[in-house]
């Protein structure tokens, strides 16, 4: 049923549950394959400040910690931890004899997930939902809601417990 499964991951605690759901789908089909996708975005919980650090003069309350070099170091560490996460999940999938690749790209999470899914011709997208609602969802948005309404394929939304 689902041969090409895109698993959209972030670095939250929920990522493991999302990955396990996607891997479970892959195990049900012979010759299925996974694409593990992490979008580097300032919207993610662990990301460095999305404010360009060279605007320090405009934000004096940020203190002396806001320097271009400091921000670059934080962003490199963020990128590295994303790759390490993807590699760890890829190794788990390969241990289960599932063909797996990964991508880590920059951008708006919802639109990038939909774009990559279409380009890769995914049969299903597996994504987590943090349970935002009301004003929080209105102001911060919901990546899973965007993907559900804009993806070209089926979407499996994994709920938080």
C-alpha positions in Angstrom: 0.0 0.0 0.0 2.7 2.5 1.0 5.9 2.0 -0.8 7.5 5.4 -0.3 7.1 6.8 3.2 8.3 10.3 4.1 8.8 10.7 7.8 9.0 14.4 8.9 11.1 14.7 12.0 12.1 17.5 14.3 14.3 17.3 17.4 11.4 17.1 19.9 10.8 14.2 22.3 7.9 13.2 20.0 10.3 12.4 17.0 10.9 8.9 18.2 7.2 8.1 18.3 6.8 9.6 14.8 9.7 7.6 13.5 8.4 4.3 15.0 5.0 4.8 13.3 6.7 5.4 9.9 9.0 2.4 10.4 6.0 0.2 11.3 4.3 1.2 8.1 7.5 0.3 6.1 7.7 -3.1 7.8 4.3 -4.0 6.5 5.3 -3.7 2.8 7.9 -5.5 0.8 10.4 -3.2 -0.9 9.2 -0.1 0.9 11.5 2.8 1.5 11.8 5.7 3.9 12.8 9.3 3.5 13.6 10.9 6.8 13.3 14.6 6.5 14.3 17.4 9.0 13.6 21.0 8.2 16.1 23.5 9.7 13.9 26.4 10.8 14.0 29.1 13.4 10.6 27.9 14.4 11.9 24.7 15.9 12.2 24.6 19.7 16.0 24.0 19.9 17.0 26.3 17.1 19.2 29.4 17.7 17.5 32.8 17.6 15.9 33.5 14.2 16.8 37.2 14.6 19.9 38.0 12.4 22.6 38.6 15.0 24.0 41.6 13.2 21.0 43.5 14.3 22.3 43.5 17.9 22.2 47.3 18.0 18.4 47.2 17.5 18.0 44.7 20.4 20.2 46.0 23.2 18.2 43.9 25.8 19.7 40.8 24.2 23.0 41.5 26.0 26.5 40.6 24.9 25.7 37.0 24.0 24.2 38.0 20.7 27.2 38.1 18.3 27.4 36.9 14.8 30.1 34.3 15.7 28.1 33.1 18.6 25.0 32.7 16.5 27.0 30.9 13.7 28.4 28.4 16.3 24.9 27.8 17.7 23.5 27.2 14.2 26.3 24.8 13.3 25.7 22.8 16.4 21.9 22.8 15.6 22.7 21.5 12.1 25.1 18.9 13.4 22.6 17.6 16.0 19.9 17.3 13.2 22.3 15.2 11.1 23.2 13.0 14.0 19.5 12.4 14.8 18.8 11.5 11.2 21.8 9.1 11.0 20.7 7.4 14.2 17.1 6.8 12.8 18.6 5.7 9.5 20.7 3.1 11.2 17.6 1.8 13.1 15.7 1.5 9.9 18.6 -0.3 8.2 18.8 -2.8 11.1 15.2 -3.6 10.2 16.2 -4.1 6.5 14.4 -1.0 5.3 15.9 1.1 2.5 16.3 4.6 4.0 17.7 7.9 3.0 17.6 11.3 4.7 17.6 15.0 4.0 18.1 18.0 6.1 17.1 21.3 4.4 16.4 24.9 5.3 13.0 26.6 5.1 9.4 26.8 6.1 8.6 23.3 7.5 5.0 22.9 6.1 5.7 24.0 2.6 9.1 22.2 2.4 7.7 18.9 3.6 4.9 19.1 0.9 7.4 20.1 -1.8 9.9 17.3 -1.0 7.1 14.7 -0.7 5.8 15.6 -4.1 9.3 15.6 -5.7 10.1 12.2 -4.1 6.6 10.9 -5.0 5.8 9.8 -1.5 2.8 7.7 -0.9 2.3 8.9 2.6 3.8 11.5 5.0 4.1 10.6 8.7 4.2 13.7 10.9 3.7 14.6 14.5 1.2 17.0 16.1 2.1 18.8 19.2 -1.4 19.6 20.2 -1.4 23.3 19.7 -4.8 24.9 19.5 -6.6 28.2 19.9 -4.4 31.3 19.9 -1.2 29.3 20.1 -2.0 27.6 16.8 -3.2 30.8 15.3 0.1 32.7 16.1 2.6 29.9 15.8 0.8 27.9 13.1 0.5 24.1 12.9 2.9 22.4 10.5 0.8 19.2 10.6 -2.3 21.2 9.7 -0.6 22.8 6.8 0.7 19.5 5.5 -2.7 17.8 5.9 -4.3 20.4 3.7 -1.6 20.9 1.1 0.1 17.5 0.6 -0.5 15.6 -2.6 -0.6 12.3 -0.8 -2.0 10.7 2.3 -0.9 12.1 5.7 -0.6 10.2 8.9 -0.6 12.5 11.9 0.8 11.1 15.1 -0.8 12.6 18.2 1.1 13.4 21.4 0.1 11.2 24.4 
